[in-house]
Amino acid sequence: MNREYRDIPGTYVMDGQHCRKGYHLNMFCMSLNKAENRDEFRKDEAAYLEKFKLSDEQKKAVLERDWLGMLRLGGNIYYTFKLAIFDGRSMQFVGGAMSDVTEEEFRQMMIAGGRPIEGNRSKKEQEQSNG
Amino acid sequence: MAKIVTGIGSSHVPSVGAVIDNNKEQDPYWKPLFDGYQPARDWIQDNMPDVAIVVYNDHASAFGLNLIPTFTLGVADEFPPADEGYGPRKVPTAVGDPDLAWHLAESLILDEFDMTIANEMSVDHGCTVPLSIMFDKPEQWPCKIIPLCVNVIQYPPPTGKRCFDLGKAIRKAVEAYDKDIKVAIFGTGGMSHQLQGERAGLVNAEFDQSFLDRLTTDPVGLTKIQHVEYMREAGSEGIELVMWLIMRGAMGDDASETYKFYHVPASNTGAGLIVLEDGSQK
């Protein structure tokens, strides 16, 4: 199987391997679609997480709102964003958190045209230009 | 006989829905986007279809990872807006067209496109935001809606070519339907955007504008774009653009561009809108 997409920098492709790793994490996130589950999670986050088969690392990433960590542990942004919605956070906040800038800096980057494609296509290309 | 007369390509950014729901269209940040939408909104009022087939993707709303159908056709009487985590959008319940939808499901499956059939399905912003973009805030949507949900979250989504071919099969099926109705088809999602990871915020306006141009000048060439190229050039979530190719395949070879608009940014994306008309309509 061609996995050429693994050369794309800063990108966690939701392939089968990623899905297996993050299945329970993502399904926990999806459970927050239901108002009664949101209420229960709000009352005691750690206790609610016990209902799902998350690894300790995944639980920690959820409780600490480690947005990039969740992706590395199998999370998918459409699912982890359910947690951001729960927190009242915007996609720009989460985008900033994952790329290590503030929400306002991220917003300004978008207004200026977004993150440029030049220099962001390929890990190989980045390594070569960094010598 | 039924006919596909209009193709709409549109982004389905959730915050655009929130802006419409909260009457913020004239805010300085959003005004340029809505100014760009207005000509298409005016046009559709004079060219209202009887039914719109809306090709979109669900975002962990109606479908989770427990079951991941590639193509799902909604055959229900109605499709309520989904709760995506902040309560359902206050938009009308979409009224379906079960008669045409079942005709499509049967025709497509016998034409070797193995559709999943949904008798119950809520629709999230992927479906409702393009309706709001085109129809604004009516009490009821002005036409019947057939949702066609495509998996683009779990890799791999269907290829661009498969999507284009499905569009062609949809056209054939609609033309074999015995009621004299006008059908529009929406291809939604994109354009370039990456929501995840350290590369979040990627926008590639050059890619997007070329994609918009090639919808009329070189649609077959667009079907050759591979998944890795979408993800690399248009961002990991830019792969949603394969859904526009279902719309394009459903339009005739001689479809022409009536209106096109592109704007950066809408939230974290490059936002596009295109109106195509069937060649025989002109």
Interface residues (C-beta under 8 A of the other chain):
Chain A: N2 E4 Y5 I8 P9 G10 T11 Y12 V13 M14 D15 G16 H18 C19 Y23 N26 M27 C29 M30 L32 N33 K34 A35 R38 L68 L71 N76 I77 Y78 Y79 F81 K82 I85 F86 S90 M91 Q92 V94 G95 G96 M98 S99 D100 F106 M109 M110 I111 G113 G114 R115 P116 I117 N120 R121 S122
Chain B: P14 S15 H59 A60 S61 G64 L65 N66 A82 D83 E84 G85 Y86 G87 I153 Q154 Y155 P156 S192 Q194 L195 Q196 G197 E198 R199 A200 G201 L202 V203 N204 A205 E206 F207 H227 V228 M231 R232 E233 S236 E237 V264 P265 S267 N268 G270
